[in-house]
Amino acid sequence: MKPITFNREETKAMVGEIQDYFREELDQDIGAMPAEMLMRFFIDKMGAYFYNRGLYDARDLLIQRMDSLSDDVFALEQPTKHLR
């Protein structure tokens, strides 16, 4: 699996979210560097879990859509004496 990476704007936004969380929920200020280090820790150690969950959700959605498409195709079937 290729590493999970984010561009500069995404990283800056996530660092800001971490800083906001620490300030609002923990009543602590955290600098940009420690916040980025924490973000990178979660990416390295937990990122695959989130990535895989996204894959599972996408797979489930595709299966639902394929089932729906299959039903739509069979709805077009014309009546014949042949039973399937």
PyMOL Python script that loads the backbone (N, CA, C, O; Angstrom):
from pymol import cmd

cmd.read_pdbstr("""\
ATOM      1  N   MET A   1       0.852  -1.174   0.000  1.00  0.00           N
ATOM      2  CA  MET A   1       0.000   0.000   0.000  1.00  0.00           C
ATOM      3  C   MET A   1       0.898   1.238   0.000  1.00  0.00           C
ATOM      4  O   MET A   1       1.878   1.311   0.742  1.00  0.00           O
ATOM      5  N   LYS A   2       0.552   2.185  -0.826  1.00  0.00           N
ATOM      6  CA  LYS A   2       1.352   3.405  -0.839  1.00  0.00           C
ATOM      7  C   LYS A   2       1.018   4.243   0.395  1.00  0.00           C
ATOM      8  O   LYS A   2      -0.102   4.175   0.901  1.00  0.00           O
ATOM      9  N   PRO A   3       1.965   5.024   0.879  1.00  0.00           N
ATOM     10  CA  PRO A   3       1.730   5.805   2.097  1.00  0.00           C
ATOM     11  C   PRO A   3       0.629   6.839   1.904  1.00  0.00           C
ATOM     12  O   PRO A   3       0.430   7.369   0.812  1.00  0.00           O
ATOM     13  N   ILE A   4      -0.075   7.107   2.989  1.00  0.00           N
ATOM     14  CA  ILE A   4      -1.124   8.133   2.976  1.00  0.00           C
ATOM     15  C   ILE A   4      -0.431   9.486   3.110  1.00  0.00           C
ATOM     16  O   ILE A   4       0.312   9.724   4.062  1.00  0.00           O
ATOM     17  N   THR A   5      -0.684  10.361   2.151  1.00  0.00           N
ATOM     18  CA  THR A   5      -0.065  11.693   2.170  1.00  0.00           C
ATOM     19  C   THR A   5      -1.132  12.758   1.982  1.00  0.00           C
ATOM     20  O   THR A   5      -2.203  12.506   1.430  1.00  0.00           O
ATOM     21  N   PHE A   6      -0.816  13.934   2.448  1.00  0.00           N
ATOM     22  CA  PHE A   6      -1.707  15.084   2.318  1.00  0.00           C
ATOM     23  C   PHE A   6      -0.896  16.272   1.839  1.00  0.00           C
ATOM     24  O   PHE A   6       0.287  16.402   2.154  1.00  0.00           O
ATOM     25  N   ASN A   7      -1.550  17.139   1.071  1.00  0.00           N
ATOM     26  CA  ASN A   7      -0.841  18.328   0.599  1.00  0.00           C
ATOM     27  C   ASN A   7      -0.730  19.354   1.731  1.00  0.00           C
ATOM     28  O   ASN A   7      -1.264  19.149   2.821  1.00  0.00           O
ATOM     29  N   ARG A   8      -0.050  20.427   1.465  1.00  0.00           N
ATOM     30  CA  ARG A   8       0.228  21.446   2.487  1.00  0.00           C
ATOM     31  C   ARG A   8      -1.055  22.041   3.075  1.00  0.00           C
ATOM     32  O   ARG A   8      -1.148  22.236   4.287  1.00  0.00           O
ATOM     33  N   GLU A   9      -2.033  22.325   2.230  1.00  0.00           N
ATOM     34  CA  GLU A   9      -3.286  22.924   2.703  1.00  0.00           C
ATOM     35  C   GLU A   9      -4.051  21.949   3.599  1.00  0.00           C
ATOM     36  O   GLU A   9      -4.590  22.346   4.632  1.00  0.00           O
ATOM     37  N   GLU A  10      -4.099  20.679   3.205  1.00  0.00           N
ATOM     38  CA  GLU A  10      -4.780  19.667   4.014  1.00  0.00           C
ATOM     39  C   GLU A  10      -4.083  19.490   5.361  1.00  0.00           C
ATOM     40  O   GLU A  10      -4.737  19.396   6.400  1.00  0.00           O
ATOM     41  N   THR A  11      -2.753  19.444   5.332  1.00  0.00           N
ATOM     42  CA  THR A  11      -1.983  19.303   6.571  1.00  0.00           C
ATOM     43  C   THR A  11      -2.244  20.486   7.493  1.00  0.00           C
ATOM     44  O   THR A  11      -2.469  20.309   8.690  1.00  0.00           O
ATOM     45  N   LYS A  12      -2.214  21.680   6.939  1.00  0.00           N
ATOM     46  CA  LYS A  12      -2.460  22.883   7.733  1.00  0.00           C
ATOM     47  C   LYS A  12      -3.854  22.849   8.355  1.00  0.00           C
ATOM     48  O   LYS A  12      -4.024  23.215   9.518  1.00  0.00           O
ATOM     49  N   ALA A  13      -4.842  22.413   7.591  1.00  0.00           N
ATOM     50  CA  ALA A  13      -6.212  22.331   8.107  1.00  0.00           C
ATOM     51  C   ALA A  13      -6.311  21.307   9.234  1.00  0.00           C
ATOM     52  O   ALA A  13      -6.956  21.564  10.251  1.00  0.00           O
ATOM     53  N   MET A  14      -5.673  20.143   9.061  1.00  0.00           N
ATOM     54  CA  MET A  14      -5.727  19.115  10.104  1.00  0.00           C
ATOM     55  C   MET A  14      -4.989  19.549  11.361  1.00  0.00           C
ATOM     56  O   MET A  14      -5.450  19.293  12.473  1.00  0.00           O
ATOM     57  N   VAL A  15      -3.858  20.198  11.193  1.00  0.00           N
ATOM     58  CA  VAL A  15      -3.114  20.718  12.346  1.00  0.00           C
ATOM     59  C   VAL A  15      -3.993  21.709  13.103  1.00  0.00           C
ATOM     60  O   VAL A  15      -4.039  21.687  14.333  1.00  0.00           O
ATOM     61  N   GLY A  16      -4.684  22.569  12.377  1.00  0.00           N
ATOM     62  CA  GLY A  16      -5.600  23.528  13.010  1.00  0.00           C
ATOM     63  C   GLY A  16      -6.721  22.830  13.761  1.00  0.00           C
ATOM     64  O   GLY A  16      -7.103  23.263  14.848  1.00  0.00           O
ATOM     65  N   GLU A  17      -7.255  21.743  13.186  1.00  0.00           N
ATOM     66  CA  GLU A  17      -8.307  20.979  13.862  1.00  0.00           C
ATOM     67  C   GLU A  17      -7.791  20.379  15.169  1.00  0.00           C
ATOM     68  O   GLU A  17      -8.494  20.390  16.179  1.00  0.00           O
ATOM     69  N   ILE A  18      -6.577  19.860  15.150  1.00  0.00           N
ATOM     70  CA  ILE A  18      -5.982  19.287  16.361  1.00  0.00           C
ATOM     71  C   ILE A  18      -5.774  20.382  17.412  1.00  0.00           C
ATOM     72  O   ILE A  18      -6.071  20.188  18.591  1.00  0.00           O
ATOM     73  N   GLN A  19      -5.272  21.506  16.977  1.00  0.00           N
ATOM     74  CA  GLN A  19      -5.062  22.613  17.917  1.00  0.00           C
ATOM     75  C   GLN A  19      -6.399  23.074  18.515  1.00  0.00           C
ATOM     76  O   GLN A  19      -6.492  23.332  19.715  1.00  0.00           O
ATOM     77  N   ASP A  20      -7.421  23.174  17.675  1.00  0.00           N
ATOM     78  CA  ASP A  20      -8.752  23.564  18.166  1.00  0.00           C
ATOM     79  C   ASP A  20      -9.275  22.549  19.174  1.00  0.00           C
ATOM     80  O   ASP A  20      -9.833  22.929  20.203  1.00  0.00           O
ATOM     81  N   TYR A  21      -9.102  21.275  18.889  1.00  0.00           N
ATOM     82  CA  TYR A  21      -9.566  20.226  19.790  1.00  0.00           C
ATOM     83  C   TYR A  21      -8.882  20.345  21.150  1.00  0.00           C
ATOM     84  O   TYR A  21      -9.545  20.308  22.187  1.00  0.00           O
ATOM     85  N   PHE A  22      -7.572  20.487  21.144  1.00  0.00           N
ATOM     86  CA  PHE A  22      -6.837  20.607  22.402  1.00  0.00           C
ATOM     87  C   PHE A  22      -7.290  21.834  23.186  1.00  0.00           C
ATOM     88  O   PHE A  22      -7.434  21.786  24.408  1.00  0.00           O
ATOM     89  N   ARG A  23      -7.512  22.927  22.471  1.00  0.00           N
ATOM     90  CA  ARG A  23      -7.911  24.166  23.141  1.00  0.00           C
ATOM     91  C   ARG A  23      -9.333  24.051  23.691  1.00  0.00           C
ATOM     92  O   ARG A  23      -9.579  24.427  24.838  1.00  0.00           O
ATOM     93  N   GLU A  24     -10.276  23.536  22.889  1.00  0.00           N
ATOM     94  CA  GLU A  24     -11.677  23.508  23.283  1.00  0.00           C
ATOM     95  C   GLU A  24     -12.016  22.361  24.233  1.00  0.00           C
ATOM     96  O   GLU A  24     -12.782  22.551  25.178  1.00  0.00           O
ATOM     97  N   GLU A  25     -11.463  21.189  24.000  1.00  0.00           N
ATOM     98  CA  GLU A  25     -11.838  20.012  24.787  1.00  0.00           C
ATOM     99  C   GLU A  25     -10.910  19.762  25.972  1.00  0.00           C
ATOM    100  O   GLU A  25     -11.343  19.252  27.006  1.00  0.00           O
ATOM    101  N   LEU A  26      -9.648  20.117  25.826  1.00  0.00           N
ATOM    102  CA  LEU A  26      -8.674  19.811  26.873  1.00  0.00           C
ATOM    103  C   LEU A  26      -8.165  21.055  27.584  1.00  0.00           C
ATOM    104  O   LEU A  26      -7.378  20.963  28.526  1.00  0.00           O
ATOM    105  N   ASP A  27      -8.623  22.230  27.123  1.00  0.00           N
ATOM    106  CA  ASP A  27      -8.207  23.507  27.693  1.00  0.00           C
ATOM    107  C   ASP A  27      -6.682  23.633  27.726  1.00  0.00           C
ATOM    108  O   ASP A  27      -6.102  24.105  28.704  1.00  0.00           O
ATOM    109  N   GLN A  28      -6.047  23.197  26.627  1.00  0.00           N
ATOM    110  CA  GLN A  28      -4.593  23.269  26.496  1.00  0.00           C
ATOM    111  C   GLN A  28      -4.246  23.820  25.120  1.00  0.00           C
ATOM    112  O   GLN A  28      -4.917  23.546  24.126  1.00  0.00           O
ATOM    113  N   ASP A  29      -3.195  24.591  25.100  1.00  0.00           N
ATOM    114  CA  ASP A  29      -2.672  25.048  23.814  1.00  0.00           C
ATOM    115  C   ASP A  29      -1.603  24.063  23.365  1.00  0.00           C
ATOM    116  O   ASP A  29      -0.810  23.573  24.168  1.00  0.00           O
ATOM    117  N   ILE A  30      -1.598  23.785  22.076  1.00  0.00           N
ATOM    118  CA  ILE A  30      -0.594  22.896  21.499  1.00  0.00           C
ATOM    119  C   ILE A  30      -0.034  23.603  20.270  1.00  0.00           C
ATOM    120  O   ILE A  30      -0.786  24.156  19.468  1.00  0.00           O
ATOM    121  N   GLY A  31       1.254  23.583  20.129  1.00  0.00           N
ATOM    122  CA  GLY A  31       1.894  24.242  19.001  1.00  0.00           C
ATOM    123  C   GLY A  31       1.666  23.487  17.704  1.00  0.00           C
ATOM    124  O   GLY A  31       1.212  22.343  17.697  1.00  0.00           O
ATOM    125  N   ALA A  32       1.988  24.148  16.624  1.00  0.00           N
ATOM    126  CA  ALA A  32       1.793  23.558  15.299  1.00  0.00           C
ATOM    127  C   ALA A  32       2.667  22.315  15.109  1.00  0.00           C
ATOM    128  O   ALA A  32       2.214  21.325  14.535  1.00  0.00           O
ATOM    129  N   MET A  33       3.900  22.357  15.581  1.00  0.00           N
ATOM    130  CA  MET A  33       4.789  21.210  15.391  1.00  0.00           C
ATOM    131  C   MET A  33       4.312  19.982  16.174  1.00  0.00           C
ATOM    132  O   MET A  33       4.240  18.897  15.597  1.00  0.00           O
ATOM    133  N   PRO A  34       3.982  20.109  17.470  1.00  0.00           N
ATOM    134  CA  PRO A  34       3.455  18.935  18.174  1.00  0.00           C
ATOM    135  C   PRO A  34       2.135  18.442  17.570  1.00  0.00           C
ATOM    136  O   PRO A  34       1.891  17.237  17.522  1.00  0.00           O
ATOM    137  N   ALA A  35       1.289  19.363  17.112  1.00  0.00           N
ATOM    138  CA  ALA A  35       0.023  18.963  16.493  1.00  0.00           C
ATOM    139  C   ALA A  35       0.284  18.187  15.208  1.00  0.00           C
ATOM    140  O   ALA A  35      -0.392  17.196  14.935  1.00  0.00           O
ATOM    141  N   GLU A  36       1.258  18.630  14.418  1.00  0.00           N
ATOM    142  CA  GLU A  36       1.591  17.908  13.190  1.00  0.00           C
ATOM    143  C   GLU A  36       2.217  16.554  13.506  1.00  0.00           C
ATOM    144  O   GLU A  36       1.963  15.575  12.805  1.00  0.00           O
ATOM    145  N   MET A  37       3.031  16.493  14.553  1.00  0.00           N
ATOM    146  CA  MET A  37       3.615  15.213  14.947  1.00  0.00           C
ATOM    147  C   MET A  37       2.510  14.234  15.373  1.00  0.00           C
ATOM    148  O   MET A  37       2.561  13.051  15.039  1.00  0.00           O
ATOM    149  N   LEU A  38       1.522  14.732  16.103  1.00  0.00           N
ATOM    150  CA  LEU A  38       0.402  13.887  16.519  1.00  0.00           C
ATOM    151  C   LEU A  38      -0.395  13.426  15.298  1.00  0.00           C
ATOM    152  O   LEU A  38      -0.797  12.266  15.207  1.00  0.00           O
ATOM    153  N   MET A  39      -0.617  14.350  14.364  1.00  0.00           N
ATOM    154  CA  MET A  39      -1.314  14.005  13.128  1.00  0.00           C
ATOM    155  C   MET A  39      -0.556  12.908  12.384  1.00  0.00           C
ATOM    156  O   MET A  39      -1.158  11.934  11.930  1.00  0.00           O
ATOM    157  N   ARG A  40       0.740  13.059  12.259  1.00  0.00           N
ATOM    158  CA  ARG A  40       1.547  12.060  11.542  1.00  0.00           C
ATOM    159  C   ARG A  40       1.551  10.716  12.265  1.00  0.00           C
ATOM    160  O   ARG A  40       1.570   9.666  11.622  1.00  0.00           O
ATOM    161  N   PHE A  41       1.533  10.742  13.604  1.00  0.00           N
ATOM    162  CA  PHE A  41       1.421   9.501  14.369  1.00  0.00           C
ATOM    163  C   PHE A  41       0.124   8.780  14.007  1.00  0.00           C
ATOM    164  O   PHE A  41       0.131   7.579  13.734  1.00  0.00           O
ATOM    165  N   PHE A  42      -0.988   9.517  14.005  1.00  0.00           N
ATOM    166  CA  PHE A  42      -2.269   8.887  13.680  1.00  0.00           C
ATOM    167  C   PHE A  42      -2.311   8.408  12.231  1.00  0.00           C
ATOM    168  O   PHE A  42      -2.894   7.365  11.935  1.00  0.00           O
ATOM    169  N   ILE A  43      -1.703   9.157  11.345  1.00  0.00           N
ATOM    170  CA  ILE A  43      -1.648   8.709   9.948  1.00  0.00           C
ATOM    171  C   ILE A  43      -0.871   7.403   9.857  1.00  0.00           C
ATOM    172  O   ILE A  43      -1.321   6.450   9.220  1.00  0.00           O
ATOM    173  N   ASP A  44       0.290   7.358  10.492  1.00  0.00           N
ATOM    174  CA  ASP A  44       1.147   6.171  10.412  1.00  0.00           C
ATOM    175  C   ASP A  44       0.536   4.961  11.110  1.00  0.00           C
ATOM    176  O   ASP A  44       0.595   3.848  10.586  1.00  0.00           O
ATOM    177  N   LYS A  45      -0.048   5.170  12.281  1.00  0.00           N
ATOM    178  CA  LYS A  45      -0.516   4.052  13.099  1.00  0.00           C
ATOM    179  C   LYS A  45      -1.991   3.723  12.893  1.00  0.00           C
ATOM    180  O   LYS A  45      -2.379   2.563  13.036  1.00  0.00           O
ATOM    181  N   MET A  46      -2.816   4.704  12.564  1.00  0.00           N
ATOM    182  CA  MET A  46      -4.256   4.488  12.465  1.00  0.00           C
ATOM    183  C   MET A  46      -4.817   4.703  11.061  1.00  0.00           C
ATOM    184  O   MET A  46      -5.947   4.313  10.764  1.00  0.00           O
ATOM    185  N   GLY A  47      -4.019   5.322  10.210  1.00  0.00           N
ATOM    186  CA  GLY A  47      -4.503   5.673   8.877  1.00  0.00           C
ATOM    187  C   GLY A  47      -5.046   4.496   8.105  1.00  0.00           C
ATOM    188  O   GLY A  47      -6.060   4.626   7.419  1.00  0.00           O
ATOM    189  N   ALA A  48      -4.395   3.341   8.196  1.00  0.00           N
ATOM    190  CA  ALA A  48      -4.842   2.165   7.446  1.00  0.00           C
ATOM    191  C   ALA A  48      -6.228   1.712   7.894  1.00  0.00           C
ATOM    192  O   ALA A  48      -7.009   1.216   7.082  1.00  0.00           O
ATOM    193  N   TYR A  49      -6.538   1.878   9.181  1.00  0.00           N
ATOM    194  CA  TYR A  49      -7.874   1.504   9.666  1.00  0.00           C
ATOM    195  C   TYR A  49      -8.946   2.364   9.006  1.00  0.00           C
ATOM    196  O   TYR A  49      -9.969   1.852   8.551  1.00  0.00           O
ATOM    197  N   PHE A  50      -8.707   3.673   8.957  1.00  0.00           N
ATOM    198  CA  PHE A  50      -9.663   4.586   8.339  1.00  0.00           C
ATOM    199  C   PHE A  50      -9.748   4.348   6.832  1.00  0.00           C
ATOM    200  O   PHE A  50     -10.832   4.364   6.251  1.00  0.00           O
ATOM    201  N   TYR A  51      -8.606   4.130   6.219  1.00  0.00           N
ATOM    202  CA  TYR A  51      -8.555   3.856   4.775  1.00  0.00           C
ATOM    203  C   TYR A  51      -9.355   2.597   4.457  1.00  0.00           C
ATOM    204  O   TYR A  51     -10.173   2.586   3.537  1.00  0.00           O
ATOM    205  N   ASN A  52      -9.112   1.539   5.227  1.00  0.00           N
ATOM    206  CA  ASN A  52      -9.830   0.282   4.991  1.00  0.00           C
ATOM    207  C   ASN A  52     -11.325   0.444   5.223  1.00  0.00           C
ATOM    208  O   ASN A  52     -12.124  -0.119   4.475  1.00  0.00           O
ATOM    209  N   ARG A  53     -11.718   1.196   6.236  1.00  0.00           N
ATOM    210  CA  ARG A  53     -13.147   1.428   6.479  1.00  0.00           C
ATOM    211  C   ARG A  53     -13.769   2.114   5.267  1.00  0.00           C
ATOM    212  O   ARG A  53     -14.881   1.775   4.863  1.00  0.00           O
ATOM    213  N   GLY A  54     -13.065   3.068   4.693  1.00  0.00           N
ATOM    214  CA  GLY A  54     -13.557   3.728   3.483  1.00  0.00           C
ATOM    215  C   GLY A  54     -13.708   2.751   2.334  1.00  0.00           C
ATOM    216  O   GLY A  54     -14.678   2.823   1.579  1.00  0.00           O
ATOM    217  N   LEU A  55     -12.747   1.830   2.192  1.00  0.00           N
ATOM    218  CA  LEU A  55     -12.850   0.810   1.150  1.00  0.00           C
ATOM    219  C   LEU A  55     -14.051  -0.094   1.379  1.00  0.00           C
ATOM    220  O   LEU A  55     -14.789  -0.407   0.445  1.00  0.00           O
ATOM    221  N   TYR A  56     -14.244  -0.513   2.632  1.00  0.00           N
ATOM    222  CA  TYR A  56     -15.383  -1.392   2.940  1.00  0.00           C
ATOM    223  C   TYR A  56     -16.701  -0.682   2.649  1.00  0.00           C
ATOM    224  O   TYR A  56     -17.618  -1.277   2.083  1.00  0.00           O
ATOM    225  N   ASP A  57     -16.797   0.585   3.035  1.00  0.00           N
ATOM    226  CA  ASP A  57     -18.011   1.351   2.768  1.00  0.00           C
ATOM    227  C   ASP A  57     -18.250   1.509   1.272  1.00  0.00           C
ATOM    228  O   ASP A  57     -19.381   1.387   0.801  1.00  0.00           O
ATOM    229  N   ALA A  58     -17.175   1.783   0.523  1.00  0.00           N
ATOM    230  CA  ALA A  58     -17.295   1.926  -0.937  1.00  0.00           C
ATOM    231  C   ALA A  58     -17.711   0.602  -1.563  1.00  0.00           C
ATOM    232  O   ALA A  58     -18.552   0.575  -2.460  1.00  0.00           O
ATOM    233  N   ARG A  59     -17.123  -0.502  -1.092  1.00  0.00           N
ATOM    234  CA  ARG A  59     -17.486  -1.823  -1.608  1.00  0.00           C
ATOM    235  C   ARG A  59     -18.961  -2.120  -1.348  1.00  0.00           C
ATOM    236  O   ARG A  59     -19.663  -2.600  -2.238  1.00  0.00           O
ATOM    237  N   ASP A  60     -19.434  -1.836  -0.132  1.00  0.00           N
ATOM    238  CA  ASP A  60     -20.840  -2.077   0.191  1.00  0.00           C
ATOM    239  C   ASP A  60     -21.761  -1.250  -0.693  1.00  0.00           C
ATOM    240  O   ASP A  60     -22.796  -1.737  -1.147  1.00  0.00           O
ATOM    241  N   LEU A  61     -21.387  -0.005  -0.935  1.00  0.00           N
ATOM    242  CA  LEU A  61     -22.185   0.857  -1.807  1.00  0.00           C
ATOM    243  C   LEU A  61     -22.212   0.306  -3.233  1.00  0.00           C
ATOM    244  O   LEU A  61     -23.262   0.282  -3.876  1.00  0.00           O
ATOM    245  N   LEU A  62     -21.052  -0.135  -3.721  1.00  0.00           N
ATOM    246  CA  LEU A  62     -21.000  -0.715  -5.071  1.00  0.00           C
ATOM    247  C   LEU A  62     -21.856  -1.971  -5.168  1.00  0.00           C
ATOM    248  O   LEU A  62     -22.544  -2.175  -6.168  1.00  0.00           O
ATOM    249  N   ILE A  63     -21.821  -2.807  -4.153  1.00  0.00           N
ATOM    250  CA  ILE A  63     -22.642  -4.024  -4.161  1.00  0.00           C
ATOM    251  C   ILE A  63     -24.124  -3.652  -4.204  1.00  0.00           C
ATOM    252  O   ILE A  63     -24.891  -4.250  -4.959  1.00  0.00           O
ATOM    253  N   GLN A  64     -24.529  -2.672  -3.403  1.00  0.00           N
ATOM    254  CA  GLN A  64     -25.922  -2.220  -3.423  1.00  0.00           C
ATOM    255  C   GLN A  64     -26.304  -1.698  -4.803  1.00  0.00           C
ATOM    256  O   GLN A  64     -27.374  -2.023  -5.318  1.00  0.00           O
ATOM    257  N   ARG A  65     -25.436  -0.893  -5.398  1.00  0.00           N
ATOM    258  CA  ARG A  65     -25.727  -0.336  -6.721  1.00  0.00           C
ATOM    259  C   ARG A  65     -25.786  -1.431  -7.787  1.00  0.00           C
ATOM    260  O   ARG A  65     -26.646  -1.402  -8.668  1.00  0.00           O
ATOM    261  N   MET A  66     -24.868  -2.394  -7.703  1.00  0.00           N
ATOM    262  CA  MET A  66     -24.860  -3.492  -8.676  1.00  0.00           C
ATOM    263  C   MET A  66     -26.126  -4.336  -8.544  1.00  0.00           C
ATOM    264  O   MET A  66     -26.708  -4.750  -9.547  1.00  0.00           O
ATOM    265  N   ASP A  67     -26.555  -4.593  -7.298  1.00  0.00           N
ATOM    266  CA  ASP A  67     -27.801  -5.333  -7.088  1.00  0.00           C
ATOM    267  C   ASP A  67     -28.982  -4.578  -7.682  1.00  0.00           C
ATOM    268  O   ASP A  67     -29.860  -5.170  -8.308  1.00  0.00           O
ATOM    269  N   SER A  68     -28.993  -3.270  -7.480  1.00  0.00           N
ATOM    270  CA  SER A  68     -30.059  -2.444  -8.016  1.00  0.00           C
ATOM    271  C   SER A  68     -30.040  -2.464  -9.544  1.00  0.00           C
ATOM    272  O   SER A  68     -31.087  -2.578 -10.181  1.00  0.00           O
ATOM    273  N   LEU A  69     -28.845  -2.352 -10.130  1.00  0.00           N
ATOM    274  CA  LEU A  69     -28.723  -2.402 -11.590  1.00  0.00           C
ATOM    275  C   LEU A  69     -29.161  -3.766 -12.125  1.00  0.00           C
ATOM    276  O   LEU A  69     -29.825  -3.851 -13.158  1.00  0.00           O
ATOM    277  N   SER A  70     -28.791  -4.815 -11.424  1.00  0.00           N
ATOM    278  CA  SER A  70     -29.191  -6.154 -11.837  1.00  0.00           C
ATOM    279  C   SER A  70     -30.709  -6.275 -11.828  1.00  0.00           C
ATOM    280  O   SER A  70     -31.301  -6.824 -12.758  1.00  0.00           O
ATOM    281  N   ASP A  71     -31.335  -5.761 -10.778  1.00  0.00           N
ATOM    282  CA  ASP A  71     -32.805  -5.775 -10.710  1.00  0.00           C
ATOM    283  C   ASP A  71     -33.400  -4.975 -11.864  1.00  0.00           C
ATOM    284  O   ASP A  71     -34.391  -5.395 -12.462  1.00  0.00           O
ATOM    285  N   ASP A  72     -32.810  -3.839 -12.180  1.00  0.00           N
ATOM    286  CA  ASP A  72     -33.303  -3.007 -13.285  1.00  0.00           C
ATOM    287  C   ASP A  72     -33.177  -3.729 -14.622  1.00  0.00           C
ATOM    288  O   ASP A  72     -34.067  -3.636 -15.467  1.00  0.00           O
ATOM    289  N   VAL A  73     -32.076  -4.444 -14.813  1.00  0.00           N
ATOM    290  CA  VAL A  73     -31.885  -5.188 -16.061  1.00  0.00           C
ATOM    291  C   VAL A  73     -32.924  -6.297 -16.173  1.00  0.00           C
ATOM    292  O   VAL A  73     -33.550  -6.463 -17.220  1.00  0.00           O
ATOM    293  N   PHE A  74     -33.109  -7.056 -15.096  1.00  0.00           N
ATOM    294  CA  PHE A  74     -34.088  -8.137 -15.143  1.00  0.00           C
ATOM    295  C   PHE A  74     -35.524  -7.619 -15.279  1.00  0.00           C
ATOM    296  O   PHE A  74     -36.390  -8.341 -15.773  1.00  0.00           O
ATOM    297  N   ALA A  75     -35.785  -6.396 -14.853  1.00  0.00           N
ATOM    298  CA  ALA A  75     -37.107  -5.802 -15.023  1.00  0.00           C
ATOM    299  C   ALA A  75     -37.413  -5.563 -16.498  1.00  0.00           C
ATOM    300  O   ALA A  75     -38.579  -5.442 -16.876  1.00  0.00           O
ATOM    301  N   LEU A  76     -36.380  -5.493 -17.333  1.00  0.00           N
ATOM    302  CA  LEU A  76     -36.565  -5.293 -18.776  1.00  0.00           C
ATOM    303  C   LEU A  76     -36.870  -6.600 -19.507  1.00  0.00           C
ATOM    304  O   LEU A  76     -37.228  -6.594 -20.685  1.00  0.00           O
ATOM    305  N   GLU A  77     -36.727  -7.700 -18.807  1.00  0.00           N
ATOM    306  CA  GLU A  77     -36.907  -9.014 -19.432  1.00  0.00           C
ATOM    307  C   GLU A  77     -38.332  -9.156 -19.969  1.00  0.00           C
ATOM    308  O   GLU A  77     -39.307  -8.779 -19.317  1.00  0.00           O
ATOM    309  N   GLN A  78     -38.416  -9.704 -21.162  1.00  0.00           N
ATOM    310  CA  GLN A  78     -39.701  -9.947 -21.806  1.00  0.00           C
ATOM    311  C   GLN A  78     -40.197 -11.344 -21.427  1.00  0.00           C
ATOM    312  O   GLN A  78     -39.392 -12.261 -21.267  1.00  0.00           O
ATOM    313  N   PRO A  79     -41.511 -11.514 -21.281  1.00  0.00           N
ATOM    314  CA  PRO A  79     -42.030 -12.835 -20.912  1.00  0.00           C
ATOM    315  C   PRO A  79     -41.813 -13.846 -22.055  1.00  0.00           C
ATOM    316  O   PRO A  79     -41.994 -13.525 -23.230  1.00  0.00           O
ATOM    317  N   THR A  80     -41.430 -15.044 -21.688  1.00  0.00           N
ATOM    318  CA  THR A  80     -41.296 -16.156 -22.635  1.00  0.00           C
ATOM    319  C   THR A  80     -41.776 -17.422 -21.931  1.00  0.00           C
ATOM    320  O   THR A  80     -42.060 -17.416 -20.733  1.00  0.00           O
ATOM    321  N   LYS A  81     -41.861 -18.502 -22.697  1.00  0.00           N
ATOM    322  CA  LYS A  81     -42.260 -19.783 -22.116  1.00  0.00           C
ATOM    323  C   LYS A  81     -41.103 -20.440 -21.386  1.00  0.00           C
ATOM    324  O   LYS A  81     -41.298 -21.376 -20.611  1.00  0.00           O
ATOM    325  N   HIS A  82     -39.901 -19.949 -21.634  1.00  0.00           N
ATOM    326  CA  HIS A  82     -38.699 -20.483 -20.979  1.00  0.00           C
ATOM    327  C   HIS A  82     -38.610 -19.926 -19.569  1.00  0.00           C
ATOM    328  O   HIS A  82     -38.702 -18.715 -19.372  1.00  0.00           O
ATOM    329  N   LEU A  83     -38.434 -20.796 -18.595  1.00  0.00           N
ATOM    330  CA  LEU A  83     -38.251 -20.341 -17.220  1.00  0.00           C
ATOM    331  C   LEU A  83     -36.788 -20.336 -16.888  1.00  0.00           C
ATOM    332  O   LEU A  83     -36.069 -21.259 -17.271  1.00  0.00           O
ATOM    333  N   ARG A  84     -36.338 -19.362 -16.211  1.00  0.00           N
ATOM    334  CA  ARG A  84     -34.943 -19.327 -15.814  1.00  0.00           C
ATOM    335  C   ARG A  84     -34.732 -20.014 -14.511  1.00  0.00           C
ATOM    336  O   ARG A  84     -33.604 -20.079 -14.023  1.00  0.00           O
TER     337      ARG A  84
END
""", "prot")
cmd.dss("prot")
cmd.show_as("cartoon", "prot")
cmd.util.cbc("prot")
cmd.orient("prot")
